Amino acid sequence: MPLGSYICCMNTPSICIVCSNISKIEQANTLAAQLGVPLFKEKRNDFDLQLRFDNDYVELFDTALNTGIHVNFVEGALAHRQQFGGGRGQAIARAVGLKQGNTPSVLDITAGLARDAYILACMGCKVTLVEQSPVLYSLIDDGIRRGLTDQASVDVLKNFMDLVNADSILYMEHMDKESRPDVIYIDPMYPERKKSALVKKDMQILQHLLAKDENAELLLKTALEYATKRVVVKRPVHAETVGGIKPSTSISSKKTRYDVYIVNSE
């Protein structure tokens, strides 16, 4: 599938794949052919973004920012959140309706870097992640592969997370009635900041990679048709609701608001 299907046609960043690990060359070749981008053996400075298949992990490197992102369930923020995250009292847990006697199934249709999905999975939710970008899918898939070798994360990744590379709208439209989730979770690309400080570098890299999320309203409207209990949309605290569609309720933390749309009595 052409890279233009995933990246904004205007101001499209140049991207290449770099693979220095011979054990990953077949995977890198397949992805390069799928995206229609060049594959190199050594790091480059003449491309905006580089998807690097290194020895330790797969990384999306932003040349201008001189930094990269990868998915890590074993160390860092996610591992700390798994151990000390606050459990079912967290805003995200309350937003999806996670409580004693109710552990909903969740379809995350904007998987991104899989952070929220992993948090929910750690709390016992069966989560299906749908990510249409082959680049982000590769990062998550690599994170899962490494996480399956770690005792602390293997149970969550093996039994509570399922990753799919697909268009989210088409995926929802082709779900069997019996397989529809309790909750559909949407985390649209945050709106660009004009006066306040820039978002963190990892989010800047995602903004460079992905088109501005023009389909957030369509995602929400479609999700409302296919969730069996509720749809949850993650937003910045002061952001407008997606499409001006009023939620049933909202749950806020310090910087984040979860707009909750109840689609069926619970």
C-alpha positions in Angstrom: 0.0 0.0 0.0 1.4 3.4 -0.9 2.9 5.5 1.9 0.5 8.3 1.0 -2.4 6.3 2.4 -0.9 6.9 5.8 0.9 10.2 5.6 -0.4 13.6 4.8 -0.1 14.5 1.2 0.8 18.1 2.0 4.2 18.5 3.6 4.8 14.8 3.5 8.0 13.9 5.4 10.5 11.8 3.5 11.0 8.4 5.1 13.4 5.5 4.6 14.1 2.2 6.3 17.5 1.4 7.7 18.4 -2.2 8.6 21.8 -3.1 10.1 20.5 -6.4 11.6 20.7 -9.3 9.1 18.1 -11.3 11.1 15.6 -8.5 10.4 16.4 -7.9 6.8 13.4 -9.9 5.5 11.0 -8.0 7.6 12.6 -4.7 6.6 12.5 -5.6 2.9 8.8 -6.5 3.1 7.9 -3.2 4.8 10.0 -1.2 2.4 8.1 -2.8 -0.5 4.7 -2.2 1.2 5.4 1.5 1.8 7.3 2.1 -1.4 10.3 3.6 0.4 14.0 2.9 0.1 15.9 0.5 2.3 19.5 1.2 3.4 22.1 -0.6 5.5 23.4 2.5 7.3 21.8 5.5 9.0 20.9 8.5 6.9 20.7 12.2 7.4 18.9 13.1 4.1 15.5 11.7 5.2 13.1 13.3 7.7 12.2 10.0 9.3 14.1 6.7 9.5 12.6 3.4 10.6 15.6 1.7 12.0 15.8 -2.1 12.5 18.6 -2.2 15.0 19.9 -5.1 17.1 18.0 -4.1 20.2 14.7 -2.8 18.9 12.9 -1.1 16.0 12.9 2.6 16.3 11.4 5.5 14.4 14.1 8.2 14.3 13.3 11.9 13.6 16.4 13.4 11.9 15.5 17.0 12.7 14.7 16.3 16.3 17.7 14.0 16.6 15.8 11.5 18.6 13.6 8.4 18.1 10.7 6.5 19.6 10.2 2.8 20.2 7.7 0.7 22.2 9.0 -0.8 25.4 6.8 -2.8 27.8 9.7 -4.1 29.8 11.4 -0.9 31.0 10.6 2.8 31.5 7.3 4.5 31.9 5.0 1.6 31.0 6.8 -0.9 33.3 6.6 1.7 36.1 2.9 2.3 35.3 2.2 -1.4 35.4 3.7 -1.7 38.9 2.6 1.7 40.5 -0.1 3.0 38.2 -2.9 3.3 40.7 -5.1 0.5 39.5 -8.8 0.9 38.8 -8.9 4.3 40.4 -7.2 5.8 37.4 -9.3 8.1 35.2 -8.8 5.8 32.1 -10.1 2.8 34.1 -13.2 4.7 35.3 -13.8 6.0 31.7 -14.0 2.5 30.2 -16.3 1.3 33.1 -13.7 -0.9 34.8 -14.9 -1.8 38.3 -15.5 -4.7 40.6 -17.6 -7.3 38.7 -17.1 -5.6 35.3 -14.0 -5.9 33.2 -14.9 -4.8 29.7 -13.4 -5.9 26.5 -11.9 -2.9 24.7 -11.2 -2.2 21.0 -8.5 0.5 20.7 -8.9 1.8 17.1 -6.0 4.3 17.3 -3.3 2.2 18.9 -0.5 4.7 18.4 2.4 3.5 20.7 0.0 1.2 22.6 0.5 2.9 26.0 -3.2 3.2 27.0 -3.9 -0.3 25.6 -1.2 -1.8 27.8 -2.4 0.0 30.9 -5.9 -1.4 30.4 -4.6 -4.8 29.6 -2.6 -4.7 32.9 -5.9 -4.2 34.7 -7.4 -7.3 33.1 -9.2 -5.9 30.0 -9.0 -7.9 26.9 -7.7 -5.3 24.4 -7.6 -5.5 20.6 -5.4 -2.8 19.1 -6.0 -1.7 15.6 -3.3 0.4 14.0 -3.5 1.3 10.3 0.0 2.7 10.0 2.5 -0.1 9.1 5.2 2.0 10.7 3.5 2.2 14.0 2.4 -1.4 13.7 6.0 -2.4 13.3 7.0 -0.5 16.5 4.2 -2.1 18.6 4.8 -5.6 17.1 8.5 -5.3 18.0 7.7 -4.1 21.5 5.4 -7.1 22.0 8.0 -9.5 20.7 10.6 -8.3 23.2 8.0 -8.1 26.0 7.1 -11.7 25.5 10.6 -12.7 26.7 10.1 -10.8 30.0 8.5 -12.4 33.0 6.8 -9.2 34.2 5.0 -8.4 30.9 4.6 -11.8 29.1 1.2 -12.7 30.7 -0.4 -9.3 29.8 1.0 -9.3 26.3 0.1 -13.0 25.6 -3.3 -13.2 27.1 -4.8 -9.7 27.1 -3.5 -7.9 24.0 -4.2 -8.7 20.3 -2.6 -6.5 17.6 -4.1 -5.9 14.1 -2.8 -3.9 11.2 -6.0 -2.6 9.5 -8.1 0.4 8.7 -10.1 1.0 11.8 -13.3 1.9 10.0 -13.2 -1.2 7.8 -12.3 -3.3 10.8 -15.4 -2.1 12.8 -17.7 -2.5 9.8 -16.6 -6.1 9.3 -16.8 -7.3 12.9 -19.1 -10.2 13.7 -22.0 -9.2 16.0 -20.7 -11.7 18.6 -17.2 -10.2 18.6 -18.2 -6.6 19.1 -16.4 -5.1 22.1 -18.0 -3.6 25.2 -15.9 -0.4 24.7 -14.3 1.3 21.7 -11.5 3.6 22.7 -10.3 6.5 20.5 -7.2 8.6 21.0 -7.2 11.1 18.1 -4.1 13.0 17.3 -4.0 16.0 19.7 -4.6 19.4 18.0 -1.5 21.4 17.4 -0.5 23.8 20.1 -0.1 27.5 19.1 0.7 29.5 22.2 1.7 26.9 24.8 4.8 24.8 24.9 5.3 22.1 22.3 4.2 18.6 23.0 6.7 16.0 24.0 9.2 14.9 21.3 7.6 11.5 21.0 4.3 13.1 20.1 6.0 15.5 17.7 7.4 12.5 15.9 4.0 11.0 15.6 2.6 14.3 14.3 5.4 14.3 11.7 4.6 10.8 10.6 0.8 10.9 10.6 -1.7 13.1 8.9 -3.7 15.5 10.9 -6.5 13.3 12.1 -9.3 14.5 9.8 -11.3 11.4 10.4 -11.8 11.7 14.2 -15.5 12.5 13.8 -16.0 9.6 11.4 -14.2 7.3 13.8 -16.5 8.4 16.6 -19.7 8.1 14.6 -18.7 4.6 13.4 -17.7 3.5 16.9 -21.0 4.6 18.3 -22.7 2.1 15.9 -20.5 -0.8 16.9 -19.6 -0.6 20.6 -22.0 -2.5 22.7 -21.8 -0.4 25.9 -19.7 2.8 25.5 -17.2 4.7 23.4 -14.4 6.6 25.1 -12.5 9.5 23.4 -9.3 10.8 24.9 -8.8 14.6 24.7 -6.7 17.3 26.1 -8.5 18.8 29.1 -9.6 22.0 27.4 -10.0 20.7 23.9 -13.4 20.8 22.1 -15.4 17.6 21.8 -14.8 15.6 18.6 -17.3 16.8 16.0 -19.1 18.8 18.6 -20.8 15.6 19.7 -21.8 15.9 23.3 -20.7 13.0 25.5 -22.8 11.3 28.2 -20.2 12.3 30.8 -16.5 13.2 31.0 -13.8 12.1 33.4 -10.7 14.3 33.8 -7.2 13.9 35.1 -4.7 16.7 35.4 -4.0 17.1 31.7 -6.4 14.7 30.0 -10.2 14.4 29.6 -12.0 11.2 28.7 -15.3 11.9 26.9 -17.6 8.9 27.6 -20.5 8.1 25.2 -22.9 5.6 26.7 -24.5 3.6 23.8 -26.4 1.0 25.9 -27.6 0.8 29.5 -25.1 -1.0 31.7 
